[in-house]
Amino acid sequence: IAPGNRTGNLIWLREGISHLEFKNNIFDFSRTEQDISGDITDSIVFDNNCYYGTSSAQEVHNGLSFQGMRNENPQFEPNGIWANPKFIHPDRSETEHFKLTLNSACRDAGAALPVKTDLWGTNRPQGNKLDIGVHEFTSKAPYDPSSIQGRAWNDQNENCTRDANERGVAKLIINLYGRDGKLVDMAYSGPDGSYRFDDLPPGDYRLSAAPFNFNPGQAFEKMAAGCGQSQGEFSRIVTTEAGATASGQDLSISARDTPAVQLASFTAEGTPGKVQLHWAASREEHIDYFEIERSDDGSEFVLKGQSKSMGDTDGPMQSYRFTDEEPPSRLTYYRLKQVEKSGRFSYSELRLVNMEKQADAITVFPNPFSDILNLELEPGIKVDKLWVIAPNGKRVFEKRIKDTNPSLSLNLNALPKGSYYLIVRSDKNHKIQSAFPIVKQ
């Protein structure tokens, strides 16, 4: 385990394992910054394995060395060893990597397993025990698993019953947690909102749903949990029994009638080394706080800060500001997540900021425009692709540029009237992009 080109965790132990045995493996830490991560519980057994690395003092699990693990937990590797396996072909991959020399400490040191030959067809064992690391053997512990299935749907009339005309909610991340709150598994809701978890040890679980990717304009952004479920988190408790499926574990989601926030303005302005965000709300109803989110691509957003609501208002303007002290030196997307006290939330439109000087070398005209939009490029500037997005982030036009003409014309007569962003990619390899606010009239 752990050929030289691997990165990350050597093994990740996931919550929910009822019984698992690691035996007769070689854990090679010699050329990787890896370890065994996760929780080693009483249900997980490590024994008769060979460990090897640059030093016997290096970390194996949770900051402890191999011997430190044994000292802390006598049940960890009572028959395991820290030794150089002496591979015949250490630079090769797959099975050839793990061939052992005749004087390897891992030979004749494994646990008894029902195998007749090694990976190369040699009869084993040759001595009293099997060799370590040269066999493939997997067995499943005898237990009767359980399952969970259900559906997330838009409960339009909020009667907590899935009526025939109520659609499912697709592309939800359904997280499954154990009794201790640790993640057991994850699934995505299908087109009809359905999901399923299989091969679960019987017990108590908590289901929690979250959108796969919040994009402004999606109906889900103004929905909230109903039917006694946890507000805002869309979760419920489920108990499973051996050999049975806990079906009907549905997540009812109901829509808002009116937005809780009405923004009068929202701007994002780049200054040297900073981005200043300003917004003003003409209406706030039961808003708890605003979250400021940032993205490099307009799809995956991260939280950058939070601003507490000034309270309810309907007419008088309430103004807010936030400074991003460390924006990336490239095109950056911002949006506001408007969170209510109940846990409901919605998103603002996007605001884009150019932090590179490349945009100064491109002229876009006329603006506003009717049907045709022109671009003029300074000498040395090349464009390989451009696209247009709506304020909610949806891409509505896209074109690849194959020639090097400094003048370009775009026919955008199919676009409805309104405000958009034109995004120009002038360097594919370095992903240099520039955004231009445009208006079709």
TADAHU-V724138 format. One record per residue. SS is DSSP state (A for helix, B for strand, O for the rest). PHI is phi in degrees with one decimal (none if undefined). PSI is psi in whole degrees, -180 to 180 (999 if undefined). Layout:
ss->(SS SS)
phi->(PHI PHI)
psi->(PSI PSI)
This chain:
ss->(O O O O O O O O O O B B B O O O O O O B B B B O O B B B O O O O O O O B B B O O O O O B B B B O O B B B O O O O O O O O B O O B O A A A A A A A O O O O O O O O B B O O O O B O O O O O O A A A A O O B O O O O O O O O O O O O O O O O B O O O O O B O O O O O O O O O O O O O O O O O O O O O O B B B B B B B B B O O O O O O O O O O O O O B O O O B B B B B B O O O O O B B B B B B O O O O O B B B B B B B O O B B B B B B B B B O O O O O O O A A A A B B B O O O O O O O O O B B B B B B O O O O B B O O O O B B B B B O O O O O B B B B B B B B B B B O O B B B B B B B B B B B O O B B B B B B B B B O O O O O B B B B B B B B O O O O B B B B B B B B B B B B O O O O O O O B B B B B B B B B O O O O B B B O O O B B B O O O A A A A A B B B B O O O B O O B B B B B B O O O O O O O B B B B B B O O O O B B B B B B O O O O O O B B B B B O O O O O O B B B B B B B B B B O O O O B B B B B B B B B O)
phi->(none 89.7 -63.2 -62.7 -91.2 -82.1 -132.2 90.0 -77.5 -66.9 -138.7 -114.3 -91.2 -98.5 -61.8 104.3 -73.0 -83.7 -163.8 -149.8 -120.7 -102.4 -137.3 62.9 -102.4 -105.7 -101.1 -100.4 -96.9 -73.0 -127.7 -140.7 -91.1 -129.7 -155.5 -93.5 -110.4 97.7 -103.7 -91.1 -101.3 -65.6 -85.9 -119.4 -112.0 -116.2 -162.0 58.5 -103.4 -108.8 -110.8 -150.6 -163.4 -74.2 -155.2 -68.1 -93.0 -72.2 -70.0 -109.1 -157.2 55.5 82.6 -105.6 -77.8 -57.7 -68.8 -62.3 -63.5 -67.0 -66.7 -76.2 -134.5 -60.2 -81.4 -87.3 52.3 -63.2 -116.4 -80.4 -139.4 -104.7 -158.8 -74.3 -70.3 55.0 -66.6 -71.4 -125.8 -65.9 -93.2 -89.5 -105.4 53.7 -64.7 -63.3 -62.6 -104.0 -66.8 -105.8 -74.0 -65.3 -98.8 -70.5 -68.9 -85.3 -79.5 57.1 -131.5 -92.4 -85.0 -71.3 -134.2 -77.6 -125.9 -103.3 -135.2 -88.1 -66.3 -107.8 87.8 -77.1 -62.1 -133.4 -82.6 -88.9 -104.0 -82.6 -131.2 -73.8 -74.9 -88.4 84.6 -122.8 -129.1 -115.9 -150.4 -134.2 -135.5 -100.0 -66.7 -75.9 -146.2 -97.3 -72.9 -121.2 -139.3 -132.9 -143.7 -173.6 -151.5 -98.8 -143.6 -86.8 -81.7 -62.2 -94.2 55.1 -98.8 62.0 -125.6 -80.2 -79.0 -62.4 -91.7 -97.6 -79.1 -78.2 -105.0 -88.2 58.5 -96.1 -85.5 -102.4 -95.5 -115.5 -114.5 -82.9 -63.3 -86.5 86.8 -89.5 -66.3 -101.6 -160.7 -142.8 -140.9 -113.1 -71.1 -79.6 -56.4 -95.4 87.3 -79.8 -150.5 -158.6 -122.1 -121.3 56.4 -101.5 -61.3 -57.5 158.5 -97.1 -138.6 -125.1 -93.2 -139.9 -111.2 -145.8 -62.7 -63.1 -161.0 -74.1 -118.3 -53.3 102.1 -69.8 -61.3 -64.3 -65.8 -116.7 -113.0 -141.9 -69.4 -129.7 59.2 78.4 -77.6 -64.9 -61.7 84.3 -104.1 53.2 -129.5 -155.7 -94.5 -133.3 -114.1 -109.1 -120.1 -57.4 72.1 -122.5 -107.8 -83.0 -93.3 71.9 -85.2 -86.9 -114.4 -83.8 -129.2 -114.6 -93.7 -78.0 -85.4 -131.0 -67.0 -81.0 -130.2 -122.1 -85.3 -83.4 -159.3 -156.0 -129.3 -136.1 -126.9 -83.1 -123.9 -54.1 78.8 -146.5 -129.5 -99.4 -111.6 -130.3 -146.9 -133.2 -111.6 -93.0 -147.0 -138.7 -130.8 58.1 -81.0 -91.4 -162.7 -110.0 -106.1 -100.2 -117.4 -130.9 -143.9 -89.7 -129.8 80.5 -118.0 -98.5 -109.4 -125.9 -75.9 -112.9 -178.1 -145.0 -133.5 -69.5 -65.8 -81.4 116.7 -67.7 -155.2 -145.5 129.2 -61.1 -77.5 -121.0 -107.4 -135.3 -148.8 -150.1 -115.5 -85.0 -75.8 -134.6 -73.6 -69.5 -85.9 -160.9 -62.0 -132.8 -106.7 -130.0 -155.1 -108.4 -102.8 -100.9 -103.8 -85.8 -66.6 -79.2 103.5 -65.2 -158.0 -145.4 -120.3 -82.2 -70.2 -80.2 -129.2 -112.0 -130.2 -86.8 -104.4 -106.4 -82.7 -59.4 -62.7 -67.5 -92.4 -125.9 -111.3 -114.9 -157.9 -73.1 -149.1 -69.7 -132.4 -102.4 -129.6 -105.0 -118.4 -108.8 -126.6 -122.0 -105.5 -70.9 -55.0 92.2 -91.5 -120.8 -121.1 -110.0 -161.2 -146.4 -153.6 -121.3 -120.7 -79.5 -59.4 -86.3 96.1 -73.4 -79.2 -114.8 -157.1 -152.5 -152.3 -93.9 -109.5 -103.7 -98.0 -112.8 -63.3 -72.4 -118.1 -127.8 -128.8 -117.0 -92.2 -114.7 -68.1 -78.9 -77.0 -66.4 -64.0 150.4 -98.2 -144.6 -120.7 -94.4 -113.0 -115.1 -101.4 -107.3 -154.1 -63.4 -67.7 -96.0 54.5 -78.8 -128.5 -131.9 -117.5 -130.8 -68.5 -130.7 -131.1 -99.9 -122.1)
psi->(132 64 163 -23 7 147 164 -154 141 -50 136 118 121 144 147 -1 124 -36 131 133 126 111 146 31 153 120 105 103 12 -25 17 149 75 166 179 116 164 -168 127 105 -180 -17 -4 124 129 121 154 31 155 125 142 141 -165 -24 143 -11 -3 160 134 -44 131 37 0 148 177 -50 -35 -38 -43 -37 -38 -35 101 -18 -9 116 55 -26 11 168 151 109 153 117 -16 66 143 -40 72 -19 -4 165 173 -140 -33 -26 -30 13 137 146 165 -28 21 138 -15 -6 138 38 9 178 156 122 152 68 147 -32 163 -171 -17 10 4 133 134 151 153 -31 -143 -23 168 157 154 135 9 17 156 122 125 134 149 133 143 101 155 101 166 172 159 133 153 -165 140 132 160 103 82 -41 3 38 7 21 135 97 163 -31 4 120 157 160 112 166 41 142 117 110 140 122 149 -176 -29 4 2 146 130 -46 170 142 163 137 141 -174 -31 9 1 154 165 143 132 170 46 135 139 143 -166 138 162 127 137 131 143 149 142 -40 110 117 131 140 -20 141 -30 -24 -17 35 158 154 148 -170 38 5 166 121 132 -29 -12 62 160 157 138 137 128 155 154 132 8 159 124 92 170 22 71 152 107 129 126 150 152 149 -43 148 145 -18 137 110 128 -29 154 116 153 122 127 132 168 110 3 162 126 124 132 138 153 135 129 -12 129 130 110 34 134 -50 166 136 137 122 148 149 151 -20 0 6 -56 117 151 151 130 -22 178 145 124 139 146 -5 175 144 151 81 -66 135 137 123 146 160 154 142 122 106 -21 64 151 154 59 -178 131 141 141 152 164 134 118 106 126 166 -24 -12 -15 157 163 172 149 176 164 152 132 142 128 118 2 156 -3 -32 -27 -19 5 129 130 128 160 160 106 163 167 -61 -41 131 131 150 137 124 137 158 137 -12 128 143 129 -18 147 156 164 133 149 167 -21 3 -7 131 123 -8 144 142 135 140 121 -22 176 23 130 -9 129 147 134 129 106 32 -19 -13 138 160 144 -172 142 175 130 124 126 125 116 -1 102 -43 -43 3 42 118 149 144 141 120 130 155 127 131 999)
